[in-house]
Amino acid sequence: MKKLIVIKFGGSVITDKKKETPTPNMKNINSLAKQLSQVSLGNRYKFIIVHGAGSYAHPLAKKYQLSKGMSTEEQKFGFALMNRQMLELNLLIVKSLQDYNLSAVGLAPHSFVTQSEGKLKKLDHKIVKYLLKGNQIPVLYGDGVLDDKWGCSILSGDTIVSHLAKKLKAKKVIFLSDVDGIYDSDPKKNPEAKLIKEINSENLEKVLEGITSNNPHDVTGEMKGKILDIKINLQGVPVQVLSGLKMGNLDKAVVQGLGGTRLQFG
């Protein structure tokens, strides 16, 4: 039996998240594709890839206030623009994976996922399951989707990760970030910040106290939201958060379970 691993490519890894316009980081995208092709050689794993939005969607979501819904003509245009830009980013990632002979298939969440008041309502995981059965790699992403109460709302890539990992009984979830893991304070501002190697129910509250959102364009809650989502939705599933910027990290995480911060609840 092949082990299913769900991997999240963070928006800060695959794009320049500080930019106001769509700016891919092709060096990192190609590096991740190469690493995934290497760990796929043994044919021991099945993968689902979910990627973030970064500079392709967060500035637009902020500008058009899409996290609050879609009612005006201006918001409808912003929603359409964001969907297009996310399709473009997804295409770049899928192409890179295919360039390394991986059977990656892009799936646009806004075409088959719906929410209600910002909460996931329906995600047909049978599509993903069918692709996995055929030894293909589904590639999904955080997206703006239709919402039966608000018109539209933001579907976080982390929500997709948790939903699919739970429904399809993933053996491991890996989040690739632009830092080496989860720290007790912001490592980009505090050179004395210490890496937290393990997070569980015993130290969760203390960890959350040291985490704040620093990016004004991020509408998904960043790391704090990620940790809380893991606690609620990934009970019993081993999770790792580590840097996606270093060659070899993905192999260590997949094969050996090494590196970054390990989270386990339940």
N, C-alpha and C positions, 0 to 999 in steps of 0.2 A: 504493500500500500504506500502510495506516495503521500508525503506529509504536505498539507496545505499551509502555506505561509502568506500572510497578507502584509504587503510592504507599502508604507506611505512615503512618497517623495515630497518633502516639505516645500512649500512655495519659496522659502528663503534659500533653498538649495538649487532649484531649477530655474529661478528668475532672480533678477535684481529687485528685491522687494521694496527698496527705497525709491525706486523710480516711479514717476507719475504716469509713464507710458509703458506699454508692454515691452519688456526687455528680457529675453531668455538668456540663460547661462548655458550655452551649448557645450562648453567644456565639461561642466558637471553632469549634464544630461547624458553625454556620450560616455563619460566615465562610469556612470551608474549602469548604463546599458551593457558596457563591456564586462563589468563585475557580475551582473546578473547572468550573462551568457556563460561565464566561467563556472558559477555555482550550479548552473543548469546541466552541465556536462554529464554528471553522474546519473541524471534522470531519476533522482530520488525525491524531488519536490514538485509541487504544483504551486503556482504563484498567482496572486491577484495584486495588481498595482493600482494604487489610488494616489493621485498627485494633487498638490495644492494649487492655488491660483496665483499667489504673489502679485506681481505688478500687472498681471493680465485682468484682474477682476476687483481687487480690494479698493483701488482708487475710484473705480466706477461705482461700486456699491456705496461708497461714501458720498460721492458727488451727487448721485441720484436718489440717495436715501432708500435704497432698495431693501434694506433689512427691515424697513417699516411697511413694505408693501408696494403695490403698483396700482395707481389710480389715475394719475395725470398722463397726458400724451408724452410729456418729457420723460417720465419714468418708464413708459412703455418703450420708448426709443433706447433709453439706457439699458433696459433689460435685454433688448435685442442685440445691442452692441456688446454687452458683456457675454452673452451666449456665443456670439461670433468669435470673440477674442479667445474664449476658453476652448473652442473647437480648434483654433489655430495652435494653441499651446499643446493640446492633446495630440494633434497631428505631428508636431515636432518630436514629441516623446515616442510616439508609436513608430515613426520612421526610424528614429535612432535605434530602438529595440530591434526592428526588422533588419537594419543594417548589420546587426550582429546575429542574424539568422534565428531570431526569436519570433515565434508566431503570435505576435501581439495584435490585439483587436481593440480599437478604441470604442468606448461606449459613452454616449452623451447623456448624462443623467436627466437633463431637462426634457428628454424625449420619452422617458418611461418612469420618472419618479415624481410623486406629488407630496405636498406637505399641507398641514392645517395649522394656522397660527404659528408658523415657524417650526413646527414639530413634524418629524417624518410620519407620513401617513401610509404611503405605498411604495415599495421598491420590489419589483419582480426579480427576485434573485435566481429564478429558473434560467434566465438568459445567461447569467454568469456561470451557473452550474453546468449548463450545456457546453459552454466553451471550455471549461475545465476538463470535462469528460473527454473532449477531443484534443487534449494536451495543448490547448491554446492559452494565452495569457490575456485575460480581460484587463483593460486599462481604463479606469474611471477617474472622476475628479470632482472636487468641490465646484458647485455650480449654482446659478440662479434657476429656481424651478417654480412651477405654478403652485399656487396656494389657494385652497378653496375658500379661505376667509379673507386673506389680505391681497389677493391677486397674484403676488409672487413672494418668495422669501428665499433666504440664503441657505442652501444645503451645504454644510461643512463636509470636507473630505473626511474628517475624523468620524463624523456620524456614519458615513458610508463604510469606513473601516470597521467600526464596532458592529454595525448591523450585519455585514457579510461574514465577519469572523465568527459571530455567534450563530447565524443561520447555517453556515456551511462547516461549522466545527473546526475552525483553524487550530493548528497545533502551536502557532506562534504568530505574534504581530510585531512588526518592526517599524518604528518611526525614525526616518532619517531627517535630521535637523542641520542647522549651520553651526551648532556647537557640539561639544563632546558628550552631552547628556543633559541631565537636569541638575542645576546647581542650587546652593543655599541662598544665592543672590545673583544678580545679573553679571555674568562673567565678562560681558562687553564693557561694563562700566567699573567693575570691581575686580582688579587683578588678584585679590585675595580670595575670591569666590571659590568654594570647595565643591567638587563633584560629589553628588549623592549617588552612591553605587546601588543602593537598594531602597525602594519605597514600598511600604506596606501599611496596613491599618494602624500600626503602632506609631509611625512617625509622620503620617499623612498631614495632620493639622499643622505641625511645625513647618513642613515643607511648603505648604500653601501660603503661609505667612510671608515667605521670602520671595514670592513670585508676583510680579505685576506686569501689566501690558505696557510696552514701550513704543509700539508702532501705532501711530494714529490712524493708519489705513486698515489695520487688521480688524475685521468685524466678526471673527470666529472665536475670540477669547484666548487665542494663543495657548501657551503651555498650561495655564491654570485650567482652562476648559478641557484641555486634552487629558490631564490627570483625573479630573472629576468624571469625565466620560468613561475613562478606563475603569475606574472604580465601580461605576454603576453598571456598565454594559459588558465588561470583559472579566467578570468573576471567573477565576480559575484558569484563565488563559495567560501564559507567560508573555510579557511585553518588554521590549527593549527600546530605549530612546538613545540614539547615538549620532555622531556626525556622518553626514552623507558626503562630506567634502574630501575625505581621506580614502585613497585607494586601498582596498583590502578590508575595510571595515564591514562591508556587506557580507563578504565571505566569512569573516569571523563571527558575525551575528547569526547568520543562517546555519552554518555548519557546527560551530563550537559554542554558540550562545555567549560569546565574550564581547566586552566593550560597553561603554556608556553606562546608562542607568537601567537597572532591571526593576520592573514593577510586577507585583503579584498580589492580588486581593482574593480572598475566599479560598 
